[in-house]
Amino acid sequence: MAPLQSRLQHKLGRTLNLRAVDDSAAAQPALHFWGGLRLQSSWLEISAPVWSKAPYLLAAQDVDVRLRYGDVWRAWQGQQLVVQALSAGQLTAYLERTADGRASWQLAAGSAAPEPPRVQSMDVRSGTLHVTDAPLALSLDADLTLSSAVPTLSATQAPQSRVLRGSARGHYRKGVPPSAV
């Protein structure tokens, strides 16, 4: 796993930390290539950009991520990353966009910031989202749980419905005059 982690860090320009929470062999990170990419890890952390004051971009515990090869290729070319399925016991993300357009989810240096990643199927038992978006004059902190009514990560079975529970606090366009909207 170390060579892949090193290569991804070089390409993304960010520190990527995959590790087991404990020393058991079953908890070690695993990457599968059959039918797309599937990453399973007890811990996943992607660092924030150097200009950010956030502790990281994303941290997740007990994570299982599935990506289609075509989606990975398009993201490698600078398009929006589409995640087929994401499951995590706990997930925290700090999404930031500055007034000059720099975005924390912009992973490849020198490229234009694509839209934030889009997740098609998500099951997160406990999540925290921090969003600071200067162009939108948005500041949001949210605690969320999102789960499928019928939990599945199968590519052929889409969840029929999802349950979202959460609380949020923040502001949108605070102090922005109506003529600037």
C-alpha positions as CSV (number, residue, x, y, z in Angstrom):
1,M,0.0,0.0,0.0
2,A,2.9,2.4,0.7
3,P,4.0,2.8,-3.0
4,L,0.5,3.6,-4.1
5,Q,0.0,6.0,-1.2
6,S,3.3,7.7,-2.1
7,R,2.3,8.0,-5.8
8,L,-1.1,9.4,-5.0
9,Q,0.5,12.0,-2.6
10,H,2.8,13.1,-5.4
11,K,0.0,13.4,-7.9
12,L,-2.5,15.1,-5.6
13,G,0.1,17.4,-3.9
14,R,-1.4,16.5,-0.5
15,T,-0.5,14.2,2.3
16,L,-2.7,11.0,2.2
17,N,-2.8,8.9,5.3
18,L,-4.2,5.4,5.1
19,R,-3.7,3.2,8.1
20,A,-5.2,0.7,10.5
21,V,-6.6,2.0,13.8
22,D,-5.1,-1.1,15.5
23,D,-2.4,-3.6,14.6
24,S,-4.7,-6.5,13.5
25,A,-4.1,-7.8,10.0
26,A,-7.8,-7.6,9.2
27,A,-7.7,-3.8,9.8
28,Q,-5.0,-3.1,7.3
29,P,-5.9,-0.8,4.3
30,A,-6.8,-2.7,1.2
31,L,-7.2,-1.7,-2.5
32,H,-9.1,-3.9,-4.9
33,F,-9.1,-3.5,-8.7
34,W,-11.9,-5.9,-9.7
35,G,-14.7,-4.1,-11.5
36,G,-13.4,-0.7,-10.6
37,L,-11.4,0.6,-7.6
38,R,-12.4,-0.2,-4.1
39,L,-10.5,1.2,-1.1
40,Q,-11.1,0.0,2.4
41,S,-9.3,1.4,5.4
42,S,-9.8,1.8,9.1
43,W,-8.5,5.4,8.7
44,L,-8.3,7.8,5.7
45,E,-7.1,11.4,5.9
46,I,-6.4,13.8,3.1
47,S,-4.6,17.0,4.2
48,A,-5.9,20.5,3.6
49,P,-4.1,22.8,1.2
50,V,-1.2,24.8,2.6
51,W,-3.2,28.1,2.5
52,S,-6.0,26.6,4.6
53,K,-6.3,26.9,8.4
54,A,-8.4,23.7,8.5
55,P,-6.8,20.6,10.1
56,Y,-7.4,18.5,7.0
57,L,-9.7,18.3,3.9
58,L,-11.2,14.9,4.8
59,A,-10.9,12.4,7.6
60,A,-12.9,9.2,7.8
61,Q,-12.9,6.1,10.0
62,D,-14.0,2.6,8.8
63,V,-14.2,3.9,5.2
64,D,-15.2,1.9,2.1
65,V,-14.9,3.9,-1.2
66,R,-15.9,2.6,-4.7
67,L,-14.9,4.3,-7.9
68,R,-15.5,3.4,-11.5
69,Y,-12.5,3.4,-13.8
70,G,-14.1,5.9,-16.2
71,D,-14.8,8.3,-13.3
72,V,-11.2,8.1,-12.1
73,W,-9.9,8.8,-15.6
74,R,-12.1,11.9,-16.0
75,A,-11.1,13.2,-12.5
76,W,-7.4,12.6,-13.5
77,Q,-8.1,14.9,-16.5
78,G,-9.4,17.7,-14.2
79,Q,-13.2,17.0,-14.3
80,Q,-15.4,16.5,-11.3
81,L,-14.7,13.4,-9.3
82,V,-17.7,11.1,-9.1
83,V,-17.6,8.6,-6.3
84,Q,-19.8,5.6,-6.9
85,A,-20.3,4.7,-3.3
86,L,-18.9,5.9,0.1
87,S,-19.5,4.3,3.4
88,A,-17.9,5.4,6.7
89,G,-18.5,5.0,10.3
90,Q,-17.4,8.6,10.9
91,L,-16.5,11.3,8.4
92,T,-15.4,14.9,8.8
93,A,-14.8,17.3,5.8
94,Y,-13.7,20.9,5.6
95,L,-14.7,22.3,2.2
96,E,-13.3,25.8,1.6
97,R,-13.4,28.2,-1.4
98,T,-11.6,31.5,-1.3
99,A,-12.6,34.8,-3.0
100,D,-9.9,34.2,-5.7
101,G,-11.4,30.8,-6.5
102,R,-9.0,28.5,-4.8
103,A,-10.9,25.4,-3.4
104,S,-9.8,22.9,-0.8
105,W,-11.1,20.1,-3.0
106,Q,-8.9,21.2,-5.9
107,L,-6.3,18.4,-5.6
108,A,-4.1,18.8,-8.7
109,A,-1.9,21.9,-8.4
110,G,-2.2,24.4,-11.2
111,S,-5.6,23.2,-12.5
112,A,-8.9,25.0,-12.3
113,A,-11.0,24.0,-9.4
114,P,-13.7,21.5,-10.5
115,E,-17.0,21.2,-8.7
116,P,-16.7,19.4,-5.3
117,P,-16.8,15.6,-5.6
118,R,-20.2,14.1,-6.2
119,V,-21.1,10.9,-4.3
120,Q,-23.8,8.8,-5.8
121,S,-24.5,6.4,-2.9
122,M,-23.5,7.3,0.7
123,D,-23.9,5.6,4.1
124,V,-22.3,7.6,6.9
125,R,-23.2,6.8,10.5
126,S,-21.8,10.1,11.9
127,G,-20.6,13.0,9.8
128,T,-19.5,16.6,10.3
129,L,-19.3,19.1,7.4
130,H,-17.7,22.5,7.6
131,V,-18.2,24.7,4.6
132,T,-16.6,28.1,4.1
133,D,-17.4,29.6,0.6
134,A,-16.3,33.2,0.1
135,P,-17.9,33.7,-3.3
136,L,-21.3,32.6,-1.9
137,A,-20.7,34.4,1.5
138,L,-21.5,31.0,3.1
139,S,-20.4,29.6,6.4
140,L,-21.9,26.3,7.5
141,D,-21.2,23.7,10.2
142,A,-23.4,20.6,10.1
143,D,-23.7,17.3,11.9
144,L,-25.2,14.7,9.8
145,T,-26.1,11.0,9.4
146,L,-27.1,9.8,6.0
147,S,-28.1,6.2,5.4
148,S,-29.9,4.1,2.9
149,A,-33.2,2.6,3.9
150,V,-31.8,-0.6,2.3
151,P,-28.0,-0.5,2.9
152,T,-26.1,-1.6,-0.1
153,L,-22.8,-0.7,-1.9
154,S,-23.7,-2.9,-4.8
155,A,-23.2,-1.2,-8.2
156,T,-26.3,-2.9,-9.5
157,Q,-28.6,-2.1,-6.6
158,A,-29.4,1.6,-6.0
159,P,-30.9,2.4,-2.6
160,Q,-34.6,3.1,-2.9
161,S,-34.6,5.9,-0.3
162,R,-32.3,7.5,2.1
163,V,-32.7,8.9,5.6
164,L,-30.9,12.2,6.5
165,R,-30.8,13.5,10.0
166,G,-28.8,16.5,11.0
167,S,-28.4,19.9,12.5
168,A,-26.7,22.9,11.0
169,R,-25.7,26.3,12.0
170,G,-24.2,29.1,9.9
171,H,-25.0,32.0,7.6
172,Y,-25.6,32.7,3.9
173,R,-24.9,36.1,2.4
174,K,-24.5,37.7,5.9
175,G,-23.6,41.3,5.4
176,V,-23.9,41.2,1.6
177,P,-26.0,44.0,0.2
178,P,-29.0,42.8,-1.9
179,S,-27.6,44.6,-5.0
180,A,-24.5,42.3,-4.8
181,V,-26.6,39.1,-5.0
